[in-house]
Amino acid sequence: MLKLNSEFQRVYKRGKSAHSTSIALFYLPVMGEKTVGYTASKKVGNAVVRNHCKRRLRSLFAELSDQLSDGWYVLVAKEPLHSNDFETVRRDCKYVLKRTGALIMSSEG
């Protein structure tokens, strides 16, 4: 898991990015490892809401991790993430993963 500010900054500066209504994704291809960091600013809400959003992002990453390329991922929660239903959030997540080229296309679509 990405924890250091310098790791997040490396992904922000050198990686690819894609945005949807509820998620922003920053992706830096790195061979041999899948590492992820989650963030939600105070714009999203109070601590309870921010933690809820990060739990949703962790759940999505765990669900999709076998379909992802190796690399460093930073998933940023946006305001609508908390209020959207989980299926909408899953669709947004797949959209940003495809846009950055991180999602390995499966036969399921």
Contacts in CASP RR format, 6 or more apart in sequence:
PFRMAT RR
TARGET T0000
AUTHOR 0000-0000-0000
METHOD contacts of the structure
MODEL  1
MLKLNSEFQRVYKRGKSAHSTSIALFYLPVMGEKTVGYTASKKVGNAVVR
NHCKRRLRSLFAELSDQLSDGWYVLVAKEPLHSNDFETVRRDCKYVLKRT
GALIMSSEG
1 35 0 8 1.000
1 36 0 8 1.000
1 37 0 8 1.000
2 8 0 8 1.000
2 11 0 8 1.000
2 35 0 8 1.000
2 36 0 8 1.000
2 37 0 8 1.000
2 72 0 8 1.000
2 74 0 8 1.000
3 37 0 8 1.000
7 72 0 8 1.000
8 37 0 8 1.000
8 39 0 8 1.000
8 74 0 8 1.000
10 28 0 8 1.000
10 72 0 8 1.000
11 26 0 8 1.000
11 27 0 8 1.000
11 28 0 8 1.000
11 72 0 8 1.000
11 73 0 8 1.000
11 74 0 8 1.000
12 26 0 8 1.000
12 74 0 8 1.000
14 28 0 8 1.000
15 26 0 8 1.000
15 27 0 8 1.000
15 28 0 8 1.000
15 29 0 8 1.000
16 26 0 8 1.000
16 27 0 8 1.000
16 28 0 8 1.000
16 100 0 8 1.000
16 101 0 8 1.000
17 24 0 8 1.000
17 25 0 8 1.000
17 26 0 8 1.000
17 27 0 8 1.000
17 100 0 8 1.000
18 24 0 8 1.000
18 25 0 8 1.000
18 27 0 8 1.000
18 95 0 8 1.000
18 96 0 8 1.000
18 97 0 8 1.000
18 99 0 8 1.000
18 100 0 8 1.000
19 25 0 8 1.000
19 78 0 8 1.000
19 96 0 8 1.000
20 78 0 8 1.000
20 92 0 8 1.000
20 93 0 8 1.000
20 95 0 8 1.000
20 96 0 8 1.000
21 78 0 8 1.000
21 80 0 8 1.000
21 84 0 8 1.000
21 92 0 8 1.000
22 77 0 8 1.000
22 78 0 8 1.000
22 79 0 8 1.000
22 80 0 8 1.000
22 81 0 8 1.000
22 84 0 8 1.000
22 88 0 8 1.000
22 89 0 8 1.000
22 92 0 8 1.000
23 57 0 8 1.000
23 75 0 8 1.000
23 76 0 8 1.000
23 77 0 8 1.000
23 78 0 8 1.000
23 81 0 8 1.000
23 89 0 8 1.000
23 92 0 8 1.000
23 93 0 8 1.000
23 96 0 8 1.000
24 75 0 8 1.000
24 76 0 8 1.000
24 78 0 8 1.000
24 96 0 8 1.000
25 73 0 8 1.000
25 74 0 8 1.000
25 75 0 8 1.000
25 76 0 8 1.000
25 93 0 8 1.000
25 96 0 8 1.000
25 97 0 8 1.000
25 99 0 8 1.000
25 100 0 8 1.000
25 102 0 8 1.000
26 73 0 8 1.000
26 74 0 8 1.000
26 76 0 8 1.000
27 71 0 8 1.000
27 72 0 8 1.000
27 73 0 8 1.000
27 74 0 8 1.000
27 97 0 8 1.000
27 100 0 8 1.000
27 101 0 8 1.000
27 102 0 8 1.000
28 71 0 8 1.000
28 72 0 8 1.000
29 69 0 8 1.000
29 70 0 8 1.000
29 71 0 8 1.000
30 70 0 8 1.000
30 71 0 8 1.000
30 72 0 8 1.000
31 70 0 8 1.000
31 71 0 8 1.000
32 70 0 8 1.000
32 71 0 8 1.000
33 70 0 8 1.000
33 71 0 8 1.000
33 72 0 8 1.000
34 65 0 8 1.000
34 68 0 8 1.000
34 70 0 8 1.000
34 71 0 8 1.000
34 73 0 8 1.000
35 71 0 8 1.000
35 72 0 8 1.000
35 73 0 8 1.000
36 61 0 8 1.000
36 72 0 8 1.000
36 73 0 8 1.000
36 74 0 8 1.000
36 75 0 8 1.000
37 73 0 8 1.000
37 74 0 8 1.000
37 75 0 8 1.000
38 54 0 8 1.000
38 57 0 8 1.000
38 58 0 8 1.000
38 74 0 8 1.000
38 75 0 8 1.000
38 77 0 8 1.000
39 54 0 8 1.000
39 74 0 8 1.000
39 75 0 8 1.000
39 76 0 8 1.000
39 77 0 8 1.000
40 49 0 8 1.000
40 50 0 8 1.000
40 53 0 8 1.000
40 54 0 8 1.000
40 76 0 8 1.000
40 77 0 8 1.000
40 81 0 8 1.000
41 50 0 8 1.000
41 76 0 8 1.000
42 50 0 8 1.000
43 79 0 8 1.000
44 50 0 8 1.000
44 53 0 8 1.000
44 77 0 8 1.000
44 78 0 8 1.000
44 79 0 8 1.000
44 81 0 8 1.000
44 82 0 8 1.000
45 79 0 8 1.000
45 82 0 8 1.000
49 82 0 8 1.000
50 77 0 8 1.000
52 82 0 8 1.000
53 77 0 8 1.000
53 81 0 8 1.000
53 82 0 8 1.000
54 77 0 8 1.000
56 77 0 8 1.000
56 81 0 8 1.000
56 86 0 8 1.000
56 89 0 8 1.000
57 75 0 8 1.000
57 77 0 8 1.000
57 81 0 8 1.000
57 93 0 8 1.000
60 75 0 8 1.000
60 89 0 8 1.000
60 90 0 8 1.000
60 93 0 8 1.000
61 73 0 8 1.000
61 75 0 8 1.000
63 90 0 8 1.000
64 93 0 8 1.000
64 94 0 8 1.000
64 97 0 8 1.000
64 103 0 8 1.000
67 103 0 8 1.000
67 104 0 8 1.000
67 106 0 8 1.000
68 97 0 8 1.000
68 102 0 8 1.000
68 103 0 8 1.000
68 104 0 8 1.000
69 101 0 8 1.000
69 102 0 8 1.000
69 103 0 8 1.000
69 104 0 8 1.000
71 102 0 8 1.000
73 102 0 8 1.000
75 93 0 8 1.000
81 89 0 8 1.000
84 92 0 8 1.000
94 103 0 8 1.000
97 103 0 8 1.000
END
